Amino acid sequence: MRIATWNVNSAKQRLPRLLLWLEQRRPDVVCLQETKLTEQAFADLFDEPLTALGYEYASHGQPQWNGVALLSRVGLDDVQRGFEGEPGFPDLEARAISATCGGVRVHSLYVPNGRTPDSDHYQYKLAWLEALRLVVEAGPDDVALCGDVNIAPADADVFDPAAYIGQTHVTAPERAALARLIDLGLHDVVRDRWPDSRVFSYWDYRAGMFHMDLGMRIDLVLASTPVAARVEATWVDRQARKGSGPSDHAPVIVDLDQAPDGDIGPMVPPPSRPARPGRTVRLPQAPVAD
């Protein structure tokens, strides 16, 4: 079974690319984030082409912002939009959907960004992760949490830790919240398979960050031990980040039981023009010093 997660940064804008990618990679289960569509709008756009490709689907959306979806060719049972105890900001947002697919409870998650460490949105992010932890703790045993967690688990998951000082995604409380989730017995399957590799899933659109491979690994698949034991390959489909009109994220792919493309990770294809070691790079969104 091939599981993939992809923050598409607008399903409507990515429609042709997404459908072509589904035909090329043939994932059995797909977790999408940032669809930015209501459930009706998602169905209006995707019902016919997804049905033609053999997918059932379920989405949880709102206009313009957030939005998650699940596509499956191996069953889509007991769909739940959101999760018990999920906090809002102040109202509930479309950030989580789960279903049982091929015997695995699969969650498509779009964790709040956090904005700045001194913001209310940052506290919302921490509360959201803690509420999710309590849900996962309650079971079932075969589970995969997939999505954009908006946290780089360790310094190795950003191109330059010094560039992110004072930014969200790398702070100790965020990483601790993610670690508490993982400590339930989950496995970060990409990092487990490629412990010493430079591997990213997100690159800012600006300043040539993608071409220089100045990225972050914030799109994760966290699998329980029974699911992680089935992993045969894990990789970031960097090809889907190339070309015209891409998302700023690349899909993360996990193959269970068999690996149709072989063990080809960690990023496919590898970057061709990475930045020179030791070069100082300022984040595009970072303010210019006075």
C-alpha positions, 0 to 999 in steps of 0.5 A: 500500500502506497500512502502519500501526503501533500500540502497542495496549497490550493487544490483548485490551482493544483488540479491538473498537476495533482491529477497527473501526479495521481496517474504517475505515482498511483498512491493508494491513499492520499492525504491532502492539506491546504485544499482551500475549498469547501466540501461542496467545491471540492466535490464539484471539482474532483468527483468525476476525475477521482472516480475515474481514477478509482478513488473514493474521497472525503474532504473537510473544508472552508472557503479560502483557508485551510482544508484537508482531504483523504483519497483512497483506493483501498477503502474509506471507512468511518470518516471523521472530520476534526477530532474530539477536543479539537480547539478552535481559533476561536472557531473550529477550523478545517485542519483534520480528517481521518478514516480507516483505509486498508486497515490503517487509521489514516489522519490527514493533518494541517497543524496550525502555523503558529505565526510568531512565538509570542502570538495567540496563534502559537498557543493555539498550535500547542493546544491543538497538538496536545488535543491531537495527542490525547486522541491518538493515545486512545487508539487504534494501534494501526495508525498513520498521522500524515500531513503538514505539521509546521514543525521541523523536528530537529535542526537537521530538518532545516537548511540552516538553524541559525536562519530560523532563530526567533521563528516558529517551526523550530522552537523548543515548545513546538518540538516538545509538543511534537516529541510528546506525540511521537513518544506515544510509540510513533515512528518518523518513518522518513527520518528513521529510514534516512537518519543522516540524509539532507531531506526537505519537503518545503521550500519557500517560493521566493529567492530561489530557495528551491533551486538552492535546496534551502528548505525545511522538512515539515511534512511528516508521516508518523506511523505506529509500530505495526505500520512502521514495521511494514515500511519498504521505502520512504521518499520525498517526490521532489519532482512534483515541486518542479516546473510551472505552478507548483505547490511550495511543498512536495509530496512525501511517499511511504510504501508499505509491504512493497516498493514499486519504485525501489528504495530510491529516496530520500528526495527524488530527484536530488537537488542539482544546485544546492547552496554552497556550504557555509554560505549565510542565507537570510530567510525571505520573510525575515525583516531587514535589520535596522 
